Amino acid sequence: IVAGDDRPAAIAALRAALDETSICGIETNLAYLRAIAGSELFASGKVATTALKDFAFQPRSVEVLSPGAQTSLQDLPGRLHLWHVGVPPSGPMDARSFARANALVGNPETAPALELTVNGPTLRFHADATVALAGAAMPMSLDGVPVPHDAGFAVKAGQVLAIGANAGPGQRAYLAVGGGFEAPEVLGSRAAFALGLFGGHATGTLKAGDTLHLAAADQCPLLPAALPDDAPLLTHDWHIGVVYGPHGAPDFFQDADIEDLFAATYEVHFNSARTGVRLIGPTPRWARTDGGEAGLHPSNLHDNPYAVGAIDFTGDMPIILGPDGPSLGGFVCPAVIARDEQWKMGQMKPGDRVRFHPLARPADPVAGPVVQRVPEASSPILARRTDGPVQVVYRRQGDDNLLVEFGDMRLDIALRLRAHLLSQAVSDAKLPGLIDITPGIRSLQLHYDGTRLTRMRLLGLLDEIERALPAAEDVVVPSRIVHLPLSWDDPDAQLAMRKYQDLVRPNAPWCPSNIEFIRRINGLADEAAVKSVVFDASYLVLGLGDVYLGAPVATPVDPRHRLVTTKYNPARTWTPENAVGIGGAYMCIYGMEGPGGYQLFGRTIQMWNTWRPTPEFRPGTPWLLRFFDQVRFFPVSHAELTEARAAFPHGAYPVRIEETRFSYADYAADLARDAGEITAFKTRQQAAFEAERARWKAEGLDSFTADDGVFAGGEGEIPEGCFGVCATVPG
C-alpha cells in the first residue's frame, strides 16, 4: 500500500516500490503487477472488473516443462574468496564450452547460462530470444523441427525448445540466451551449488514447473558474427595435461607409483559428479605404511587445502576434484590438472578412458639466496628453506596455487600458528592478483592469478614475510569457547554407518559401529570411556571447510583427549548434515549432507546459515565458527537435538559463547606439566593402533579393491510416436 499527495504521486510511489522489490525462487506475479502499474490503463483510472481480460502481458521468462537429468544455472568465474571457509567456486565444469555458448549469442563469457548433464530440458519460451547450445552434441528441436548445435538461432515467444540425450562423446552442454538469465547473487555469484542449497535458480537444479527469467530486451546483444571453428574436441579417450605435485615421491608415493600415474589408462567410474570424477586404475604401492597421527592409511595426511582439478587419492581410489569439490581434506594429491585442460573434467563420461601427461612449467628463478631451488622435473617441491627456526617447503599445486608447508609431518599447534601468522601478513600486504588464502593444519595455500602475480614474485615475497614472523612462544590469538549440543550415537549417524556397510564395504573394520572402532584403535576400556573423552575435550578449531561450509577440523587442546582413527577407505557416499566424527587426530562437524570419511560418533546443530543473520551468524559471514575457537560438547537426546536444529537457524536457540584467548606459551607450559601422563596415553594408544593394523593384515582387511565400476548404462527406449513424461516424484 502506498500513498501520495495525488494520484500521479501515488502511482509513481507504487511503481518505484514494485521496481525495488525482488522476489526470487518460486514464481510470483511481481512482473505482472509491474506491467499493470506501468500501463496507461492503470494510470488513467479507467479500470473495470473486466479490464484485465484483454490486458496484454508478455513476461520475459522461460517455463521448464521437463528439467533434464541435472540442469543448473552457472556463471563464470563462480564464487571466489571463500575457499578458506569451505565454499567451492562452482561455475561450469567445462568453462570453454560455457564461454563459447555465451559468445555464440553475443554475451560476455561471464553471463549466467544453463549447464546440462547427460540430457537436456524441454523449455517453453514466453518471449523472443536468441539461443545457442555448445559442448556435448545433445540433439535439439524447436517445435519439433531440428535446430543446429554450436550456432546461435532465434526462438519466438510461445515456441518449445526440446533438448535430448547425448549419444556421442561428452557429458555436458551449455545453453546460453542473449542477455543471459536473471538470478540473484549469493555470496558474490549466481552459480548454483546444489549440495549447499544456494545459488542458481531456486538454490539448485531445475525442476518441472520452474520459471527462468531473461534479461530485459534492451540488454540483449546483437547476434555476433560466426565464431572460429575451434570448439573443444570431445572424445572417449582423454589425454590430459597435469602439473606434478603437490605430493609425490619419495615422501608419499614410490617412484613406481608416479610412473604408473603417467603411464596407466584409467577408466571413469559411474559414480562421478560435479564434486569429483572417480577413476578406476592401479593401486599405489605407497612410500609409507600409514599416515601416523593423520590416519592408518598411507594416503592420509594432516588436512591441507585442495586445488580444483587435483587428483586426490581418498584411500586407494583417485578422484579428480571438481568445481563443487571440498576446499580442505586429509588425502594426498600427486598432480593437478593444468588450467587450460580443466574443461575436460566436465566432458568425461562413465566408461571413458583417461591418460595423464606431466607438463613442464618454466623454472622461475626465486628471489633470495636462502630459498633452495629443487630441480623442476625431479620433485613437486619448488623450493625449501632449512636455515630458519622451522623448515619451510614450497610445493607446486597446479598452475594457480602454491602450497606452503611448515615443519615435520606431525600435529604441532606451533606450526598452525605459524601458518596463521603468514596468512595474516600476506593478507595485510594486499598483493594484487591474490584470490584466496586458505590455511591447513601445517600448511597454507595461496590461490593467485598468474597474469597479475608471478610465481617468482610470490615465492620471494613469502620468503621475505616468513623470515620476519615471531616465534610461536610469543603468539597469543583471540579465541572463543563455543558450547554445542551433541546427540551421542545419533540415529542419523547410525543410518550413515548402515548404508555404508550395506552398500559400500560390508567387512570394513569400522563396521557396524564407528564408536566401537574408535574404542578399539585407541585402547580404551569401553564405549563409556570414548564418550567421556569426547565430552571432556576442548577442540581447538584449526581449519574451516572440512567438509564444506564452515565445517571445523579441530583437535583437542589436551593431547590426552586426542583420539586417533583412520578414515574410511573408500569414503562414505552419504553423511548427514552436521554429523560429528574423528579422522586421524581431528574432529570434524560436517557442514552439509554429502560424502565423507570420518568415524562418526554423533550429531550437532548447524555450522552454516545461508539465509538469516542471527546473533551467532553475522551478516555476510554465514558460518558459526572462527579459527582457534574451542568447541565443547554437552549431551542432549536425539529429540532435544531435533528441536534445537529446527530453532537454531531462526535465532531461537541461543548458543553459549565465551570470549577468551589462546596463548601458545601457556599451552606449552601445560604440555610440560602433564608430559608423563601424555606419554603414557600415547604409548597405550600406539600399542592399540599397531594391534589393530596387525589384525587387519591377519584378516586380509589391510587393502580394499572397489568394484570395477562398470556402468551398465542404457535408458529405456521410447517407442516411435511417443514421448517421455518427467516424473518429479521418485519411486
C-alpha positions in Angstrom: 0.0 0.0 0.0 1.4 3.4 -1.0 0.2 7.0 -0.6 0.8 10.3 -2.3 -0.4 13.9 -2.4 -2.4 13.0 -5.6 -3.0 10.0 -7.8 0.1 10.6 -10.1 2.3 10.8 -7.0 0.8 7.6 -5.5 1.2 5.8 -8.8 4.9 6.9 -9.0 5.4 5.6 -5.5 3.7 2.3 -6.3 5.9 1.8 -9.5 9.0 2.6 -7.5 8.1 0.1 -4.8 7.4 -2.6 -7.3 10.7 -1.8 -9.2 12.7 -2.0 -6.0 11.1 -5.3 -4.9 12.9 -8.5 -5.8 11.5 -12.0 -5.1 13.5 -15.0 -6.3 12.9 -18.7 -6.4 9.2 -19.7 -6.7 7.4 -17.8 -9.4 5.2 -14.9 -8.3 3.0 -12.3 -10.1 5.5 -9.4 -9.4 6.3 -8.9 -13.1 2.6 -8.9 -13.9 1.9 -6.2 -11.2 4.8 -4.1 -12.6 3.2 -4.3 -16.1 -0.2 -3.3 -14.8 1.1 -0.4 -12.6 3.1 0.9 -15.6 0.2 0.7 -18.0 -1.9 3.7 -19.3 -5.0 1.7 -18.3 -4.0 1.9 -14.7 -2.7 5.5 -14.9 -6.0 6.7 -16.3 -8.0 5.1 -13.6 -10.5 3.7 -16.2 -10.5 0.3 -14.7 -13.4 -2.1 -14.6 -13.7 -5.6 -13.2 -13.1 -7.0 -16.7 -10.3 -4.6 -17.6 -7.5 -7.2 -17.3 -9.3 -9.7 -19.6 -7.7 -8.1 -22.6 -4.6 -6.8 -20.9 -1.6 -7.8 -23.0 1.2 -9.2 -20.8 4.3 -11.0 -22.2 6.7 -12.0 -19.4 10.4 -12.3 -20.4 10.6 -15.8 -19.0 11.1 -19.4 -19.8 8.9 -22.2 -18.4 10.6 -25.5 -17.6 8.4 -28.3 -18.9 10.9 -31.0 -18.2 14.2 -30.3 -16.4 16.6 -32.9 -17.9 18.8 -35.1 -15.8 20.7 -32.4 -14.0 20.3 -28.8 -15.3 21.7 -25.9 -13.3 22.4 -22.2 -13.7 26.1 -21.3 -13.6 28.3 -18.3 -14.2 32.0 -17.5 -14.5 34.3 -17.4 -12.6 32.0 -18.7 -9.9 32.2 -18.0 -6.2 35.7 -16.8 -5.2 37.3 -15.6 -2.0 35.5 -18.1 0.3 37.7 -21.2 -0.2 39.0 -20.7 3.4 35.6 -21.5 4.8 34.7 -24.3 2.5 32.7 -22.6 -0.2 33.6 -24.1 -3.6 33.7 -21.9 -6.7 31.0 -23.9 -8.5 30.6 -22.4 -12.0 30.7 -24.5 -15.2 32.5 -27.8 -15.2 33.6 -27.2 -18.8 34.4 -23.5 -18.8 35.4 -23.5 -22.5 32.1 -24.7 -23.8 30.3 -22.4 -21.4 32.2 -19.4 -22.7 31.6 -20.5 -26.3 27.8 -20.8 -25.8 27.8 -17.2 -24.5 29.9 -16.0 -27.3 27.6 -17.5 -29.9 24.8 -15.2 -28.6 27.0 -12.2 -28.1 27.2 -12.4 -24.3 30.3 -11.8 -22.2 31.7 -15.2 -21.2 30.7 -14.5 -17.6 27.0 -14.3 -18.2 24.7 -16.8 -16.4 23.9 -19.8 -18.6 22.5 -23.3 -18.1 24.7 -26.4 -17.6 23.0 -29.6 -19.0 24.3 -33.0 -17.9 23.6 -36.2 -19.8 20.3 -34.9 -21.4 18.7 -31.5 -21.6 15.4 -29.9 -20.6 12.3 -29.0 -22.5 11.6 -25.3 -22.3 8.7 -23.1 -23.4 9.8 -19.5 -24.2 7.4 -16.7 -23.3 9.5 -14.1 -25.0 11.6 -13.8 -28.1 15.2 -14.8 -27.5 18.5 -15.7 -29.2 19.8 -19.1 -28.1 22.8 -21.3 -28.6 24.0 -24.7 -27.3 27.7 -25.6 -27.1 29.6 -28.6 -25.6 28.2 -32.1 -26.0 26.1 -32.5 -29.1 22.7 -33.0 -27.5 20.0 -33.1 -30.2 17.6 -30.1 -30.2 14.3 -29.3 -31.8 12.2 -26.2 -31.9 8.5 -27.0 -32.1 9.6 -30.4 -33.4 12.0 -29.0 -36.1 15.7 -29.8 -35.6 18.0 -26.8 -34.9 21.8 -26.7 -35.1 24.2 -27.3 -32.3 27.1 -24.8 -31.8 25.3 -21.9 -33.5 23.0 -19.1 -32.5 19.4 -19.2 -33.5 16.2 -17.3 -32.9 13.3 -18.5 -30.7 9.9 -16.8 -30.8 7.6 -16.4 -27.9 5.4 -19.5 -27.4 7.9 -21.9 -29.0 9.1 -25.0 -27.3 12.8 -26.0 -27.3 13.4 -29.7 -26.6 16.9 -30.9 -25.9 17.5 -34.6 -25.8 20.2 -37.1 -24.6 23.7 -37.0 -25.9 24.6 -40.3 -27.6 28.2 -39.4 -28.6 31.2 -38.3 -26.6 30.9 -35.7 -23.9 28.8 -35.4 -20.8 27.7 -31.7 -20.6 26.3 -29.0 -22.8 25.7 -25.3 -22.1 22.6 -23.3 -23.2 23.0 -19.5 -23.4 20.4 -16.9 -24.2 21.1 -13.4 -25.4 21.5 -11.1 -22.4 21.7 -14.0 -20.0 19.4 -15.5 -17.4 18.5 -13.4 -14.4 19.2 -14.8 -10.9 20.2 -13.3 -7.6 23.8 -13.2 -6.4 24.6 -15.3 -3.4 28.0 -14.7 -1.8 29.2 -12.9 -4.9 28.0 -15.3 -7.7 24.9 -16.7 -9.4 26.4 -20.1 -9.8 24.4 -23.0 -8.3 26.0 -25.0 -5.6 23.2 -27.6 -5.4 24.8 -29.6 -2.5 24.9 -26.4 -0.4 21.4 -25.4 -1.4 22.2 -21.9 -2.7 22.9 -20.1 -5.9 21.5 -20.7 -9.3 17.7 -20.8 -9.8 15.8 -21.6 -6.6 19.1 -22.9 -4.9 19.7 -25.9 -7.1 19.0 -27.9 -10.2 15.9 -27.2 -12.3 12.6 -28.8 -11.6 9.5 -29.2 -13.8 7.3 -26.1 -13.4 10.2 -23.7 -12.7 10.2 -20.3 -14.4 13.5 -18.8 -15.5 13.7 -15.0 -16.2 15.5 -13.5 -19.1 17.4 -10.2 -19.1 15.4 -7.1 -20.3 15.1 -6.8 -24.1 17.2 -3.7 -24.2 20.1 -5.7 -22.6 20.2 -8.4 -25.3 23.2 -8.1 -27.7 23.1 -8.5 -31.4 23.9 -11.9 -32.8 27.7 -12.0 -33.4 29.5 -13.0 -36.5 30.3 -16.7 -36.8 32.9 -17.8 -34.3 36.1 -19.7 -35.3 35.7 -23.4 -35.8 37.6 -24.2 -32.6 35.0 -25.9 -30.4 36.6 -28.3 -27.9 37.1 -31.7 -29.4 35.2 -34.4 -27.4 36.3 -38.0 -27.2 36.0 -41.2 -25.2 39.9 -41.4 -24.9 41.1 -38.4 -23.0 44.7 -37.2 -22.8 45.0 -34.7 -20.0 48.0 -32.5 -19.2 48.7 -32.2 -15.4 51.2 -30.4 -13.2 53.1 -32.8 -10.9 52.5 -32.0 -7.2 51.9 -31.0 -4.5 52.6 -34.6 -3.1 54.8 -37.0 -4.8 57.8 -39.4 -4.5 59.6 -40.2 -2.3 57.6 -38.5 0.5 54.2 -40.1 -0.1 54.5 -42.3 -3.2 57.1 -44.7 -4.6 58.7 -43.7 -7.8 56.9 -46.6 -9.5 53.5 -45.1 -8.3 54.3 -41.8 -10.1 55.4 -43.8 -13.2 52.0 -45.6 -13.1 50.1 -42.3 -12.7 51.6 -41.1 -16.0 51.6 -44.4 -17.9 48.3 -46.1 -16.9 45.0 -45.8 -18.6 42.3 -45.0 -16.1 38.5 -45.6 -16.5 35.9 -43.1 -15.4 33.7 -44.5 -12.7 29.9 -44.2 -13.0 29.8 -42.6 -9.5 31.1 -39.3 -10.7 29.6 -35.8 -10.3 30.4 -32.1 -10.1 32.2 -32.7 -6.8 34.6 -35.1 -8.4 35.3 -37.6 -11.1 36.2 -41.0 -9.7 38.7 -43.1 -11.6 39.5 -46.8 -11.8 43.1 -47.7 -12.1 46.2 -49.2 -10.5 46.5 -49.2 -6.7 49.5 -47.3 -5.4 52.3 -49.2 -3.6 52.8 -46.2 -1.2 56.0 -44.9 0.4 54.6 -45.1 3.9 52.8 -47.8 5.9 50.4 -45.3 7.4 49.6 -41.6 7.9 50.7 -41.5 11.5 48.5 -39.1 13.5 46.6 -38.3 10.3 45.2 -41.8 9.9 46.0 -45.5 9.4 46.0 -45.4 5.6 49.2 -44.1 3.8 47.0 -41.7 1.8 46.1 -39.9 5.0 47.8 -36.6 5.9 47.2 -33.7 8.1 44.4 -31.7 6.5 45.6 -29.3 3.8 43.9 -27.1 1.2 43.0 -28.7 -2.1 43.0 -27.2 -5.6 40.2 -27.6 -8.1 41.4 -30.3 -10.6 43.6 -32.1 -8.1 43.9 -35.9 -8.4 43.0 -36.8 -4.8 43.7 -40.3 -3.5 41.0 -41.0 -1.0 42.4 -44.2 0.2 43.5 -46.1 -2.9 40.9 -44.5 -5.2 41.8 -41.4 -7.2 39.2 -38.7 -7.6 39.6 -35.6 -9.7 38.2 -32.8 -7.6 35.6 -30.7 -9.4 34.3 -27.2 -9.1 31.9 -28.3 -6.3 34.6 -30.2 -4.5 35.9 -29.7 -1.0 38.5 -27.0 -0.1 40.2 -28.9 2.7 40.9 -32.5 3.3 43.3 -35.1 4.6 44.4 -37.0 1.5 47.4 -36.8 -0.8 47.2 -35.3 -4.3 50.1 -36.2 -6.7 49.0 -33.9 -9.5 46.7 -31.2 -10.6 45.1 -30.8 -14.0 46.6 -27.8 -15.8 44.5 -24.7 -16.1 43.8 -24.9 -19.8 43.0 -28.7 -19.5 40.4 -28.5 -16.7 37.5 -28.1 -19.1 37.9 -31.8 -19.9 36.7 -32.8 -16.4 33.2 -31.7 -17.4 33.1 -33.9 -20.5 34.4 -37.2 -19.2 31.5 -39.7 -19.0 31.4 -43.1 -17.3 33.4 -45.7 -19.2 35.7 -43.1 -20.8 39.4 -43.8 -20.7 41.9 -41.2 -19.3 45.7 -40.8 -19.6 47.6 -38.2 -17.6 50.7 -36.5 -19.0 53.0 -34.3 -16.9 53.5 -30.8 -18.3 56.8 -28.9 -17.9 56.5 -25.5 -16.3 59.0 -22.7 -16.6 61.6 -22.9 -13.8 61.2 -19.3 -12.5 64.3 -18.0 -10.6 63.5 -17.4 -7.0 64.4 -14.2 -5.2 66.5 -14.7 -2.1 69.7 -16.9 -1.9 68.4 -18.9 1.1 65.5 -20.5 -0.8 66.9 -23.7 -2.2 65.7 -24.4 -5.7 64.7 -28.0 -6.4 65.2 -29.4 -9.9 62.0 -28.9 -11.9 61.5 -32.4 -13.2 62.5 -34.4 -10.1 60.1 -33.3 -7.5 56.8 -31.5 -6.9 58.7 -29.2 -4.5 59.5 -25.8 -5.9 61.8 -24.7 -3.1 62.7 -25.2 0.5 64.2 -23.2 3.4 66.1 -25.0 6.1 68.1 -22.4 7.9 65.2 -20.8 9.9 63.6 -21.9 13.1 61.1 -24.0 11.1 61.7 -25.8 7.8 59.5 -24.4 5.1 58.7 -26.3 1.9 57.0 -24.6 -1.1 55.1 -27.1 -3.2 53.7 -26.7 -6.7 49.9 -27.1 -6.8 48.7 -26.7 -10.3 49.1 -23.5 -12.4 47.3 -21.2 -9.9 48.2 -22.4 -6.4 51.2 -22.5 -4.2 51.2 -24.8 -1.1 53.5 -23.8 1.8 54.3 -26.5 4.4 55.9 -25.9 7.8 58.0 -28.4 9.8 57.7 -32.1 10.0 54.6 -34.2 9.2 53.1 -34.1 12.6 50.4 -32.4 14.6 52.0 -29.3 16.1 49.9 -26.3 17.1 53.0 -24.1 16.8 53.1 -24.9 13.1 49.4 -24.0 12.7 50.1 -20.7 14.4 53.0 -20.0 12.0 50.6 -20.6 9.1 48.1 -18.2 10.7 50.7 -15.5 11.1 51.9 -15.9 7.5 48.3 -15.8 6.3 47.6 -12.5 8.2 50.8 -10.9 7.0 50.1 -11.9 3.3 46.5 -10.6 3.6 47.7 -7.3 5.1 50.2 -6.9 2.2 47.2 -6.8 -0.2 49.1 -8.4 -3.1 47.4 -7.7 -6.5 46.2 -11.0 -8.1 45.9 -12.9 -4.8 42.5 -14.7 -4.9 42.3 -16.9 -1.8 44.4 -17.6 1.3 43.5 -20.9 2.9 45.2 -22.5 5.9 45.6 -26.2 6.6 46.9 -27.9 9.8 50.6 -27.3 9.0 50.2 -25.6 5.6 49.0 -22.5 3.8 47.6 -22.4 0.2 47.8 -19.3 -1.9 45.5 -19.1 -4.9 46.6 -16.4 -7.3 46.1 -15.0 -10.8 49.3 -15.7 -12.6 48.7 -12.8 -15.1 48.9 -10.3 -12.2 51.2 -12.1 -9.7 54.0 -14.3 -10.9 55.2 -17.3 -9.1 58.7 -15.9 -8.8 57.4 -12.7 -7.1 55.1 -14.6 -4.8 57.8 -17.0 -3.7 60.2 -14.1 -3.0 57.6 -12.2 -1.0 56.6 -15.3 1.0 60.2 -15.9 2.0 60.7 -12.3 3.0 57.5 -12.3 5.1 58.1 -15.7 6.7 61.5 -14.7 7.9 60.0 -11.8 9.9 57.4 -13.9 11.7 57.7 -14.1 15.5 58.4 -17.3 17.4 55.4 -19.4 18.4 56.2 -18.8 22.1 55.3 -15.1 21.6 51.9 -15.7 19.9 48.5 -15.1 21.5 45.4 -15.3 19.3 41.7 -14.4 20.0 39.6 -17.5 20.8 36.0 -18.3 21.9 34.7 -21.2 23.8 31.6 -22.4 21.9 29.3 -24.8 23.7 27.4 -27.1 21.3 24.8 -29.8 21.9 25.7 -33.3 20.9 23.4 -36.3 20.4 25.7 -39.2 21.1 25.5 -42.1 18.6 22.6 -40.3 16.9 20.2 -42.3 14.8 21.1 -40.4 11.7 24.8 -41.2 12.2 23.9 -44.8 12.7 22.0 -44.7 9.4 25.1 -43.5 7.6 27.0 -46.4 9.0 24.4 -48.9 8.0 24.2 -47.5 4.4 28.0 -47.8 4.1 28.0 -51.4 5.4 25.1 -52.4 3.2 26.2 -50.7 0.0 29.9 -50.0 0.0 32.1 -52.2 2.2 30.3 -54.8 4.4 33.5 -56.1 6.1 35.1 -52.7 6.9 36.9 -52.8 10.3 34.8 -49.8 11.4 31.5 -51.6 10.7 29.0 -51.9 12.2 29.9 -49.4 14.9 32.3 -46.5 14.4 32.3 -45.9 18.2 33.5 -49.4 18.8 36.2 -48.9 16.2 37.3 -45.7 17.9 37.4 -47.6 21.3 39.4 -50.5 19.9 42.0 -48.5 17.9 42.7 -46.2 20.9 42.9 -49.0 23.5 40.0 -47.7 25.7 38.1 -50.0 28.0 34.5 -49.5 26.7 32.2 -47.1 24.9 31.7 -45.1 28.0 35.4 -44.3 28.0 35.1 -43.0 24.4 32.1 -40.9 25.4 33.9 -39.5 28.5 36.9 -38.3 26.4 34.7 -36.6 23.8 32.7 -34.7 26.3 35.8 -33.7 28.4 37.7 -32.4 25.4 38.1 -28.8 24.3 38.5 -28.9 20.5 40.7 -26.2 19.0 39.5 -25.2 15.5 42.5 -25.3 13.1 40.6 -25.2 9.8 37.2 -24.4 8.4 35.6 -26.2 5.4 36.4 -29.8 6.1 34.0 -30.9 4.8 32.3 -27.8 3.2 30.5 -24.7 4.5 32.4 -23.7 7.7 32.8 -27.2 8.9 35.6 -27.2 11.5 38.6 -29.5 11.6 39.7 -29.4 15.2 41.9 -31.2 17.7 41.7 -31.4 21.5 43.9 -28.8 23.2 44.9 -31.5 25.7 46.8 -34.4 23.9 45.3 -36.9 26.4 42.0 -36.3 24.6 43.3 -36.8 21.1 41.6 -40.0 19.9 43.2 -41.2 16.7 41.4 -43.1 13.9 41.8 -43.9 10.3 39.4 -42.5 7.7 37.0 -44.7 5.7 38.5 -46.5 2.7 36.7 -46.0 0.4 34.8 -42.9 1.5 31.1 -42.9 2.5 28.8 -41.8 -0.2 26.4 -40.2 2.3 26.8 -38.3 5.6 24.0 -36.4 7.4 24.4 -32.7 7.8 26.3 -31.8 11.0 27.3 -35.4 11.8 30.4 -35.3 14.1 33.3 -37.7 13.7 37.0 -38.3 14.1 39.6 -38.8 11.3 43.3 -39.1 12.2 43.6 -36.9 15.3 40.9 -34.5 14.2 37.3 -33.9 15.0 35.0 -32.7 12.2 31.4 -31.4 12.1 30.1 -32.0 8.6 28.8 -28.6 7.2 26.3 -30.2 4.9 25.0 -33.6 3.7 27.4 -35.4 1.4 30.2 -37.9 1.2 32.8 -38.3 4.0 35.4 -40.5 5.7 35.5 -39.6 9.4 34.4 -42.1 12.1 31.1 -40.9 13.3 30.0 -40.6 17.0 27.1 -38.2 17.0 25.4 -35.1 15.5 25.1 -31.4 16.5 23.5 -28.2 15.3 24.2 -26.2 12.1 27.6 -24.7 11.3 26.2 -22.6 8.4 23.2 -20.4 7.9 22.8 -19.1 4.3 19.6 -17.1 4.6 19.2 -15.4 8.0 21.6 -13.4 10.2 21.2 -14.3 13.9 23.3 -13.4 17.0 25.5 -16.4 16.1 25.6 -15.8 12.3 26.7 -12.3 11.5 25.6 -10.6 8.2 28.0 -11.5 5.3 29.6 -14.4 7.3 27.1 -17.2 7.4 29.5 -19.6 9.3 29.4 -20.1 13.0 33.0 -20.8 14.0 36.3 -19.0 13.6 39.9 -20.1 13.5 41.1 -21.0 17.1 37.7 -21.2 18.6 37.4 -24.0 21.2 34.4 -26.3 20.8 33.0 -28.1 23.8 30.1 -30.6 23.6 27.4 -31.2 26.1 25.0 -34.2 25.8 21.4 -34.0 24.6 18.9 -36.6 23.4 18.0 -37.1 19.7 14.6 -35.4 20.4 16.2 -32.4 22.0 18.7 -32.1 19.2 15.8 -32.2 16.6 14.2 -29.3 18.4 17.5 -27.4 18.6 18.2 -27.9 14.9 14.7 -26.6 14.0 15.1 -23.4 16.1 18.8 -22.5 15.7 18.8 -21.2 12.1 16.0 -18.8 13.2 17.9 -17.4 16.1 15.6 -19.2 18.6 18.2 -21.5 20.1 20.9 -19.5 21.9 24.5 -20.9 21.9 26.7 -20.1 24.9 29.9 -18.4 23.6 32.7 -17.2 25.9 35.4 -14.8 24.7 38.9 -15.8 25.6 42.4 -16.1 24.1 44.8 -18.9 23.2 48.4 -18.4 24.4 51.0 -20.8 23.0 53.3 -20.1 26.0 50.5 -21.2 28.4 49.8 -24.2 26.2 53.5 -25.2 26.2 53.6 -24.9 30.0 50.6 -27.3 30.3 52.3 -29.8 28.0 55.4 -29.7 30.1 53.4 -30.1 33.3 51.5 -33.1 32.0 54.3 -34.7 30.0 54.3 -38.0 31.9 50.6 -38.7 31.5 50.7 -37.6 27.9 53.5 -40.0 27.1 51.6 -42.9 28.9 48.4 -42.1 26.9 50.3 -42.0 23.6 52.1 -45.3 24.4 48.9 -47.1 25.1 47.2 -45.6 22.0 50.1 -46.5 19.8 50.1 -50.1 21.0 46.4 -50.4 20.2 47.0 -48.8 16.8 49.6 -51.4 16.0 47.5 -54.2 17.2 44.6 -53.0 15.0 46.9 -52.8 12.0 48.2 -56.4 12.7 44.6 -57.6 12.9 43.8 -56.1 9.6 46.7 -57.8 8.0 45.9 -61.1 9.5 42.3 -61.0 8.4 43.0 -59.5 4.9 41.4 -56.2 5.7 44.5 -54.1 5.1 43.6 -53.4 1.5 40.3 -52.9 -0.3 39.5 -53.3 -4.0 36.5 -51.4 -5.1 34.1 -52.8 -7.7 35.2 -52.2 -11.2 32.5 -49.6 -11.6 31.3 -50.9 -15.0 28.4 -48.9 -16.0 25.6 -51.0 -17.4 24.2 -47.8 -18.8 21.3 -47.5 -21.1 17.9 -45.9 -20.8 14.5 -47.3 -21.5 13.8 -46.9 -25.2 10.8 -44.7 -26.0 8.7 -46.2 -28.8 8.3 -44.2 -32.0 5.5 -41.7 -31.8 5.7 -41.5 -28.0 7.4 -39.1 -25.7 8.8 -39.4 -22.1 7.0 -37.8 -19.2 9.0 -36.2 -16.4 8.3 -37.8 -13.0 9.0 -35.2 -10.4 8.4 -37.6 -7.5 10.7 -40.6 -7.4 9.5 -44.1 -6.7 
